[in-house]
């Protein structure tokens, strides 16, 4: 039984960013070129940019949680069109390869469930998420990098 699925950044937001070249923070110096493999994870396709590919480094106003736990996050997006990630509970490569990430857990009222939040690695993530989503309080999870705290992806409950 599928308990959760990975949810990449919405294509409408990504397309608007690519057209306007202005992010949620009104920044417009967004262009970068990937110069290291596995250092430029696109939050739309949830794949790494290849060396030499152009990406946009943008401020993203995370849609959930709202309220006191809301935050903006730097994100990377391929400059050229890429398909939005849509592989259910299959863990994206950018998470599999992560040696450590922060799993932030929220309820339906956008309140952080501190007792379920963890630091984990890509090889343990599926088991950790399975455990987390067995708790009926959990509505969604945001996964962030640990050092800079950038959002990687959202994970939502499947009913």
C-alpha positions as CSV (number, residue, x, y, z in Angstrom):
1,X,0.0,0.0,0.0
2,X,1.4,3.4,-1.1
3,X,1.5,5.7,2.0
4,X,3.3,8.7,0.4
5,X,4.5,10.2,-2.8
6,X,7.2,12.7,-3.7
7,X,6.0,16.0,-5.0
8,X,8.3,18.3,-7.0
9,X,7.8,22.1,-7.4
10,X,4.8,22.9,-9.5
11,X,5.4,23.3,-13.2
12,X,3.4,26.6,-13.4
13,X,5.8,28.2,-10.9
14,X,8.8,26.8,-12.8
15,X,7.5,28.0,-16.2
16,X,6.8,31.5,-14.8
17,X,10.3,31.6,-13.4
18,X,11.8,30.6,-16.7
19,X,9.8,33.3,-18.6
20,X,10.2,36.2,-16.1
21,X,13.7,35.4,-14.7
22,X,12.5,37.0,-11.5
23,X,12.1,34.8,-8.4
24,X,9.7,35.1,-5.4
25,X,12.2,37.4,-3.7
26,X,12.3,39.8,-6.7
27,X,15.9,38.6,-7.5
28,X,16.9,38.6,-11.2
29,X,20.6,37.5,-11.2
30,X,19.6,33.8,-11.4
31,X,21.7,32.2,-14.1
32,X,24.3,29.7,-13.1
33,X,26.2,26.9,-14.9
34,X,26.6,23.5,-13.3
35,X,30.3,23.0,-12.8
36,X,30.3,19.9,-10.5
37,X,28.3,16.7,-10.9
38,X,25.7,16.2,-8.1
39,X,25.9,19.8,-6.9
40,X,23.0,21.2,-8.8
41,X,19.8,19.3,-8.0
42,X,16.8,20.6,-10.0
43,X,13.7,20.8,-7.8
44,X,11.3,20.3,-10.7
45,X,12.6,17.1,-12.3
46,X,14.5,16.0,-9.2
47,X,17.5,15.2,-11.2
48,X,21.0,16.6,-11.2
49,X,22.0,19.2,-13.8
50,X,24.9,17.8,-15.9
51,X,28.2,19.7,-16.0
52,X,27.8,22.6,-18.3
53,X,24.0,22.8,-18.1
54,X,22.4,26.1,-17.3
55,X,20.3,26.4,-14.1
56,X,18.5,29.1,-12.3
57,X,19.2,29.7,-8.6
58,X,16.0,31.2,-7.2
59,X,14.3,32.1,-4.0
60,X,11.2,29.9,-3.7
61,X,8.4,30.8,-1.3
62,X,7.5,27.3,0.0
63,X,3.7,27.0,-0.2
64,X,3.4,24.8,2.9
65,X,3.6,25.0,5.8
66,X,1.9,28.3,6.2
67,X,1.9,30.3,9.5
68,X,4.8,30.4,11.9
69,X,6.7,27.6,10.2
70,X,6.6,29.1,6.7
71,X,9.9,29.9,5.0
72,X,11.5,30.8,1.8
73,X,14.2,28.6,0.3
74,X,16.9,28.8,-2.3
75,X,16.2,26.2,-5.1
76,X,17.8,25.2,-8.4
77,X,15.8,24.7,-11.6
78,X,17.0,23.7,-15.0
79,X,16.9,26.7,-17.3
80,X,15.8,24.5,-20.2
81,X,12.5,22.6,-20.1
82,X,12.5,19.4,-17.9
83,X,9.6,17.1,-17.0
84,X,8.2,17.4,-13.5
85,X,9.0,14.4,-11.3
86,X,6.1,12.0,-11.1
87,X,7.2,8.6,-9.9
88,X,5.1,8.1,-6.8
89,X,7.0,6.7,-3.9
90,X,10.1,6.0,-5.9
91,X,12.9,7.9,-4.2
92,X,14.5,10.5,-6.5
93,X,18.2,10.2,-7.2
94,X,19.0,13.6,-5.6
95,X,17.7,12.1,-2.3
96,X,19.3,8.6,-2.7
97,X,22.7,10.3,-3.2
98,X,22.3,12.5,-0.1
99,X,24.5,11.5,2.8
100,X,22.4,13.5,5.2
101,X,19.1,15.5,4.9
102,X,16.6,17.1,7.3
103,X,13.1,15.6,7.3
104,X,10.6,18.2,8.6
105,X,7.2,16.7,9.5
106,X,3.9,18.7,9.6
107,X,0.3,18.0,10.4
108,X,-2.9,19.2,8.6
109,X,-2.8,22.5,10.5
110,X,0.8,23.2,9.2
111,X,2.2,22.6,12.7
112,X,5.6,21.0,13.0
113,X,5.6,17.5,14.6
114,X,8.9,17.8,16.4
115,X,8.8,14.2,17.7
116,X,8.9,12.8,14.2
117,X,11.5,15.1,12.5
118,X,14.8,13.5,11.8
119,X,18.1,13.7,10.1
120,X,18.6,10.7,7.7
121,X,20.5,9.6,4.6
122,X,19.3,8.5,1.2
123,X,19.7,4.8,1.9
124,X,17.4,5.0,5.0
125,X,14.9,7.4,3.7
126,X,12.2,5.0,2.4
127,X,12.1,3.1,5.7
128,X,12.1,6.4,7.7
129,X,9.2,7.9,5.6
130,X,7.2,4.6,5.9
131,X,7.5,4.9,9.7
132,X,6.7,8.6,9.7
133,X,3.6,8.3,7.5
134,X,2.2,5.5,9.7
135,X,1.5,8.2,12.2
136,X,-2.1,9.5,11.5
137,X,-1.1,13.1,12.5
138,X,1.2,13.4,9.5
139,X,0.0,15.4,6.5
140,X,3.2,16.2,4.7
141,X,7.0,16.3,5.0
142,X,9.5,18.8,3.6
143,X,12.9,17.5,2.9
144,X,15.8,20.0,3.1
145,X,19.6,19.9,2.8
146,X,21.2,20.0,6.2
147,X,24.0,22.6,5.8
148,X,22.3,25.4,3.9
149,X,18.8,24.2,4.7
150,X,17.5,24.4,1.0
151,X,14.3,22.6,0.3
152,X,14.8,19.5,-1.9
153,X,11.2,18.2,-2.2
154,X,7.9,17.7,-0.5
155,X,6.4,14.3,0.4
156,X,2.7,14.0,0.8
157,X,0.3,11.4,2.3
158,X,-1.5,9.2,-0.2
159,X,-5.1,8.4,1.0
